[in-house]
């Protein structure tokens, strides 16, 4: 890893830790604020799915903290215990957000479809791309094609991160619109739910920007190596 890439990685690692810390503190704070409607995260999820005419998606509890996600392969909304059983603003916001992904899936939202198609490629490349890039940098003069292969693989990972942004923002938009329309959150609770989802989205923004910045650095290294060989 070159000094410039190391510096960029450390900078974004620091930013990521900061955003993650804020997100956890926000979630903890809003987890202490009870939802006036008295619904658990599980009930919120089931209600949102029903209101959107979705009856083939299950809501289940999974282990972990902030491990909530929607799995399009199994059609399950997976909620962490604090969200599944919680009756707080945070639980309602997270549950509705994950159901937002289920609505995207049911309506064939184009960005979610594109991201899903990239999943197998990203899963394959994530385990080897850093080693290929490292080897490519070390062998830039002798075997430049190796770095190019690494750039292509890392480029696909970066594309995945960028495509994730509209997917996450749209899911939050759908969730917030539903929370407000159905009065699951009242006027005092809605801004807190919106704030929680905003900070959750920021984690994806930081990851995407970091990936783009790192990709640019590797491209510049490759182009610099090409000029040296000319």
Protein Blocks (a to p, Z undefined) as FASTA:
>chain_A
ZZklmmmmmmmmmmmmmmmmmmmmmmmmmmmpccfklpafklmmmmmmmmnopakbccdd
dedehiaccdfklopacddfklmmpccfklmmmmmmmmmmmmmmmnopaklmmmmmmmmm
mmmmmmmmmmmmmmmmmmmmmmmmlmmmmmmmmmmmmmmmmmmmmmmmmmmmmmmmmmmm
nomacfklmmmmmmmmmmmmmmmmmmmmmmmmmmmmmmmmmmmmmmmmZZ
